[in-house]
Amino acid sequence: TVVIIFVLANVMFRYSRGFERKWMQRARMSRETVRTHASTSSPRVVPQMVQTCSVMPLADATRLSRPLHVKGFGSGIDFSTPSTVRAVEEVLAFVKDFAPDSLVYDGDPYRPDSFAHLVKMLAASFPSPNENNGSLYPRRRVVGFRWDYSMEDNIEEVVRDRSEICANMEILTVPTPEGFADDTPEDFARLGYEALKWTEGRTALCFGGGDTLLHEFRMNPDVTFHLWPVPRTNRRGQTETILDKLENHPQNVVIHQL
């Protein structure tokens, strides 16, 4: 009798362990299916990590303490000219004195002739945590803003490109307004406006800039824009600066002469 009871107990134990393993395997498969469905089928961009660059909705992001917004020409800047080299040196000194806890920009794609290249240089100048002992902001962040609609179909491409600027950049997706066209300089300026409103930042660094930046000057009267009017070569092969279009000197713009 004892032997029979022992054998039955052993069989029941093995059966229960097998059932438990199958249940756990199914649970893992179910969770994986949910994650896969959320990342591929949902129209809302969900928090995730691709490489080391994070993407998350604005509503889930951690607030910044002392942000510095960076803006400028999206193309055509020659970083090798003497005046632009001096401007970069002045900007680096300005950022060091300002001591931000984060760099914020409007999520432009990386180009070596864009202000995004300046963002890359500024991010590289941030001290590492080991070099930053005693600082008010031991963990400094680089944050890019994007409309959420622009991330739905090409999130991996965007992340790979932005990782060229900063490997641990945080890309925050902003809800797209209903009926938003996003095809004029005033539309483009709306993203910068939303970024400044969310961060409550009051200081922006401008490395050149065009019509979009002129709209941002008007849309954000409480923000001080520090402008380095570096030149660029436009698509027509002409040299231009933002001063060519800045008819009246806005009170919230500080021009740093080259």
Contacts in CASP RR format, 6 or more apart in sequence:
PFRMAT RR
TARGET T0000
AUTHOR 0000-0000-0000
METHOD contacts of the structure
MODEL  1
TVVIIFVLANVMFRYSRGFERKWMQRARMSRETVRTHASTSSPRVVPQMV
QTCSVMPLADATRLSRPLHVKGFGSGIDFSTPSTVRAVEEVLAFVKDFAP
DSLVYDGDPYRPDSFAHLVKMLAASFPSPNENNGSLYPRRRVVGFRWDYS
MEDNIEEVVRDRSEICANMEILTVPTPEGFADDTPEDFARLGYEALKWTE
GRTALCFGGGDTLLHEFRMNPDVTFHLWPVPRTNRRGQTETILDKLENHP
QNVVIHQL
38 46 0 8 1.000
39 46 0 8 1.000
39 48 0 8 1.000
43 152 0 8 1.000
44 57 0 8 1.000
44 148 0 8 1.000
45 55 0 8 1.000
45 56 0 8 1.000
45 57 0 8 1.000
45 148 0 8 1.000
45 151 0 8 1.000
45 152 0 8 1.000
45 155 0 8 1.000
45 173 0 8 1.000
46 56 0 8 1.000
46 57 0 8 1.000
47 54 0 8 1.000
47 55 0 8 1.000
47 56 0 8 1.000
47 57 0 8 1.000
47 60 0 8 1.000
48 54 0 8 1.000
48 55 0 8 1.000
48 56 0 8 1.000
50 155 0 8 1.000
50 156 0 8 1.000
50 159 0 8 1.000
50 160 0 8 1.000
51 159 0 8 1.000
51 160 0 8 1.000
51 163 0 8 1.000
51 167 0 8 1.000
52 163 0 8 1.000
52 167 0 8 1.000
52 168 0 8 1.000
53 159 0 8 1.000
53 162 0 8 1.000
53 163 0 8 1.000
53 166 0 8 1.000
53 167 0 8 1.000
53 168 0 8 1.000
53 169 0 8 1.000
53 170 0 8 1.000
53 171 0 8 1.000
54 168 0 8 1.000
54 169 0 8 1.000
54 170 0 8 1.000
54 171 0 8 1.000
55 151 0 8 1.000
55 155 0 8 1.000
55 158 0 8 1.000
55 159 0 8 1.000
55 171 0 8 1.000
55 173 0 8 1.000
56 170 0 8 1.000
56 171 0 8 1.000
56 172 0 8 1.000
56 173 0 8 1.000
57 148 0 8 1.000
57 172 0 8 1.000
57 173 0 8 1.000
57 175 0 8 1.000
58 145 0 8 1.000
58 172 0 8 1.000
58 173 0 8 1.000
58 174 0 8 1.000
58 175 0 8 1.000
58 198 0 8 1.000
61 170 0 8 1.000
61 172 0 8 1.000
63 199 0 8 1.000
64 101 0 8 1.000
64 102 0 8 1.000
64 104 0 8 1.000
64 141 0 8 1.000
64 143 0 8 1.000
64 199 0 8 1.000
64 201 0 8 1.000
65 101 0 8 1.000
65 102 0 8 1.000
65 137 0 8 1.000
66 99 0 8 1.000
66 100 0 8 1.000
66 101 0 8 1.000
66 102 0 8 1.000
66 136 0 8 1.000
66 137 0 8 1.000
67 100 0 8 1.000
67 101 0 8 1.000
67 102 0 8 1.000
67 103 0 8 1.000
67 104 0 8 1.000
67 143 0 8 1.000
67 199 0 8 1.000
67 201 0 8 1.000
68 95 0 8 1.000
68 98 0 8 1.000
68 100 0 8 1.000
68 102 0 8 1.000
68 103 0 8 1.000
68 104 0 8 1.000
68 203 0 8 1.000
68 204 0 8 1.000
68 205 0 8 1.000
69 104 0 8 1.000
69 105 0 8 1.000
69 192 0 8 1.000
69 195 0 8 1.000
69 196 0 8 1.000
69 199 0 8 1.000
69 201 0 8 1.000
69 203 0 8 1.000
69 204 0 8 1.000
69 205 0 8 1.000
69 223 0 8 1.000
70 103 0 8 1.000
70 104 0 8 1.000
70 105 0 8 1.000
70 115 0 8 1.000
70 118 0 8 1.000
70 119 0 8 1.000
70 122 0 8 1.000
70 204 0 8 1.000
70 205 0 8 1.000
70 206 0 8 1.000
70 207 0 8 1.000
71 105 0 8 1.000
71 106 0 8 1.000
71 115 0 8 1.000
71 192 0 8 1.000
71 204 0 8 1.000
71 205 0 8 1.000
71 206 0 8 1.000
71 207 0 8 1.000
71 208 0 8 1.000
71 209 0 8 1.000
71 213 0 8 1.000
71 216 0 8 1.000
71 225 0 8 1.000
72 115 0 8 1.000
72 206 0 8 1.000
72 207 0 8 1.000
72 208 0 8 1.000
72 209 0 8 1.000
72 210 0 8 1.000
72 213 0 8 1.000
73 114 0 8 1.000
73 115 0 8 1.000
73 207 0 8 1.000
73 208 0 8 1.000
73 209 0 8 1.000
73 210 0 8 1.000
73 230 0 8 1.000
73 232 0 8 1.000
74 108 0 8 1.000
74 111 0 8 1.000
74 113 0 8 1.000
74 114 0 8 1.000
74 115 0 8 1.000
74 116 0 8 1.000
74 209 0 8 1.000
75 111 0 8 1.000
75 113 0 8 1.000
75 114 0 8 1.000
75 232 0 8 1.000
76 113 0 8 1.000
76 114 0 8 1.000
76 232 0 8 1.000
76 233 0 8 1.000
76 234 0 8 1.000
77 84 0 8 1.000
77 113 0 8 1.000
77 114 0 8 1.000
77 115 0 8 1.000
77 117 0 8 1.000
77 207 0 8 1.000
77 208 0 8 1.000
77 230 0 8 1.000
77 231 0 8 1.000
77 232 0 8 1.000
78 84 0 8 1.000
78 113 0 8 1.000
78 231 0 8 1.000
78 232 0 8 1.000
78 233 0 8 1.000
79 85 0 8 1.000
79 88 0 8 1.000
79 112 0 8 1.000
79 113 0 8 1.000
79 117 0 8 1.000
81 231 0 8 1.000
83 230 0 8 1.000
83 231 0 8 1.000
83 258 0 8 1.000
84 230 0 8 1.000
84 231 0 8 1.000
86 258 0 8 1.000
87 207 0 8 1.000
87 228 0 8 1.000
87 230 0 8 1.000
87 256 0 8 1.000
87 258 0 8 1.000
88 118 0 8 1.000
88 121 0 8 1.000
90 228 0 8 1.000
90 256 0 8 1.000
91 118 0 8 1.000
91 122 0 8 1.000
91 205 0 8 1.000
91 207 0 8 1.000
91 228 0 8 1.000
92 121 0 8 1.000
92 122 0 8 1.000
92 125 0 8 1.000
94 205 0 8 1.000
94 226 0 8 1.000
95 122 0 8 1.000
95 125 0 8 1.000
95 205 0 8 1.000
96 125 0 8 1.000
98 203 0 8 1.000
99 135 0 8 1.000
99 136 0 8 1.000
99 137 0 8 1.000
100 137 0 8 1.000
100 140 0 8 1.000
101 136 0 8 1.000
101 137 0 8 1.000
101 139 0 8 1.000
101 140 0 8 1.000
101 141 0 8 1.000
102 137 0 8 1.000
102 140 0 8 1.000
102 141 0 8 1.000
102 142 0 8 1.000
102 143 0 8 1.000
102 199 0 8 1.000
103 119 0 8 1.000
103 122 0 8 1.000
103 123 0 8 1.000
103 126 0 8 1.000
103 140 0 8 1.000
103 141 0 8 1.000
103 142 0 8 1.000
103 143 0 8 1.000
104 143 0 8 1.000
104 144 0 8 1.000
104 145 0 8 1.000
104 195 0 8 1.000
104 199 0 8 1.000
105 115 0 8 1.000
105 116 0 8 1.000
105 119 0 8 1.000
105 143 0 8 1.000
105 144 0 8 1.000
105 145 0 8 1.000
106 144 0 8 1.000
106 145 0 8 1.000
106 188 0 8 1.000
106 191 0 8 1.000
106 192 0 8 1.000
106 195 0 8 1.000
107 116 0 8 1.000
107 144 0 8 1.000
107 145 0 8 1.000
107 146 0 8 1.000
107 162 0 8 1.000
107 171 0 8 1.000
108 114 0 8 1.000
108 115 0 8 1.000
108 116 0 8 1.000
109 116 0 8 1.000
109 158 0 8 1.000
109 161 0 8 1.000
109 162 0 8 1.000
110 116 0 8 1.000
110 117 0 8 1.000
110 120 0 8 1.000
110 161 0 8 1.000
110 162 0 8 1.000
110 164 0 8 1.000
110 165 0 8 1.000
111 117 0 8 1.000
113 232 0 8 1.000
115 207 0 8 1.000
115 208 0 8 1.000
115 209 0 8 1.000
116 165 0 8 1.000
118 207 0 8 1.000
119 142 0 8 1.000
119 165 0 8 1.000
119 166 0 8 1.000
120 164 0 8 1.000
120 165 0 8 1.000
120 166 0 8 1.000
123 142 0 8 1.000
123 165 0 8 1.000
123 166 0 8 1.000
123 169 0 8 1.000
126 140 0 8 1.000
126 142 0 8 1.000
127 135 0 8 1.000
127 140 0 8 1.000
129 138 0 8 1.000
129 139 0 8 1.000
132 138 0 8 1.000
132 140 0 8 1.000
141 170 0 8 1.000
142 165 0 8 1.000
142 166 0 8 1.000
142 168 0 8 1.000
142 169 0 8 1.000
142 170 0 8 1.000
143 169 0 8 1.000
143 170 0 8 1.000
143 171 0 8 1.000
143 172 0 8 1.000
144 162 0 8 1.000
144 169 0 8 1.000
144 170 0 8 1.000
144 171 0 8 1.000
144 172 0 8 1.000
144 195 0 8 1.000
145 171 0 8 1.000
145 172 0 8 1.000
145 174 0 8 1.000
145 191 0 8 1.000
145 192 0 8 1.000
145 194 0 8 1.000
145 195 0 8 1.000
146 158 0 8 1.000
146 171 0 8 1.000
146 172 0 8 1.000
146 173 0 8 1.000
146 174 0 8 1.000
146 191 0 8 1.000
147 173 0 8 1.000
147 174 0 8 1.000
147 176 0 8 1.000
147 180 0 8 1.000
147 182 0 8 1.000
147 191 0 8 1.000
148 173 0 8 1.000
148 174 0 8 1.000
148 175 0 8 1.000
148 176 0 8 1.000
149 176 0 8 1.000
150 158 0 8 1.000
150 182 0 8 1.000
151 158 0 8 1.000
151 171 0 8 1.000
151 173 0 8 1.000
158 171 0 8 1.000
159 171 0 8 1.000
162 169 0 8 1.000
162 171 0 8 1.000
163 169 0 8 1.000
172 198 0 8 1.000
174 191 0 8 1.000
174 194 0 8 1.000
174 195 0 8 1.000
174 198 0 8 1.000
176 182 0 8 1.000
177 190 0 8 1.000
180 187 0 8 1.000
180 190 0 8 1.000
181 187 0 8 1.000
182 188 0 8 1.000
182 190 0 8 1.000
185 210 0 8 1.000
185 211 0 8 1.000
185 212 0 8 1.000
185 214 0 8 1.000
185 215 0 8 1.000
186 212 0 8 1.000
186 215 0 8 1.000
188 212 0 8 1.000
188 215 0 8 1.000
189 212 0 8 1.000
189 213 0 8 1.000
189 215 0 8 1.000
189 216 0 8 1.000
189 219 0 8 1.000
190 219 0 8 1.000
192 216 0 8 1.000
193 216 0 8 1.000
193 219 0 8 1.000
193 220 0 8 1.000
196 204 0 8 1.000
196 220 0 8 1.000
196 223 0 8 1.000
201 223 0 8 1.000
202 222 0 8 1.000
202 223 0 8 1.000
202 224 0 8 1.000
203 223 0 8 1.000
203 224 0 8 1.000
203 226 0 8 1.000
204 216 0 8 1.000
204 220 0 8 1.000
204 223 0 8 1.000
204 224 0 8 1.000
204 225 0 8 1.000
204 226 0 8 1.000
205 226 0 8 1.000
205 228 0 8 1.000
206 213 0 8 1.000
206 225 0 8 1.000
206 226 0 8 1.000
206 227 0 8 1.000
206 228 0 8 1.000
206 242 0 8 1.000
207 228 0 8 1.000
207 230 0 8 1.000
208 227 0 8 1.000
208 228 0 8 1.000
208 229 0 8 1.000
208 230 0 8 1.000
208 232 0 8 1.000
208 241 0 8 1.000
208 242 0 8 1.000
209 242 0 8 1.000
210 242 0 8 1.000
210 245 0 8 1.000
211 245 0 8 1.000
213 225 0 8 1.000
213 242 0 8 1.000
214 242 0 8 1.000
214 245 0 8 1.000
214 246 0 8 1.000
216 225 0 8 1.000
217 225 0 8 1.000
217 250 0 8 1.000
217 252 0 8 1.000
217 253 0 8 1.000
218 250 0 8 1.000
220 252 0 8 1.000
221 252 0 8 1.000
222 252 0 8 1.000
223 252 0 8 1.000
224 252 0 8 1.000
224 253 0 8 1.000
224 254 0 8 1.000
225 250 0 8 1.000
225 252 0 8 1.000
225 253 0 8 1.000
225 254 0 8 1.000
226 254 0 8 1.000
226 256 0 8 1.000
227 242 0 8 1.000
227 253 0 8 1.000
227 254 0 8 1.000
227 255 0 8 1.000
227 256 0 8 1.000
228 256 0 8 1.000
228 258 0 8 1.000
229 241 0 8 1.000
229 242 0 8 1.000
229 243 0 8 1.000
229 255 0 8 1.000
229 256 0 8 1.000
229 257 0 8 1.000
229 258 0 8 1.000
230 241 0 8 1.000
230 258 0 8 1.000
231 239 0 8 1.000
231 240 0 8 1.000
231 241 0 8 1.000
232 239 0 8 1.000
232 240 0 8 1.000
232 241 0 8 1.000
233 239 0 8 1.000
234 240 0 8 1.000
243 255 0 8 1.000
246 253 0 8 1.000
249 255 0 8 1.000
END
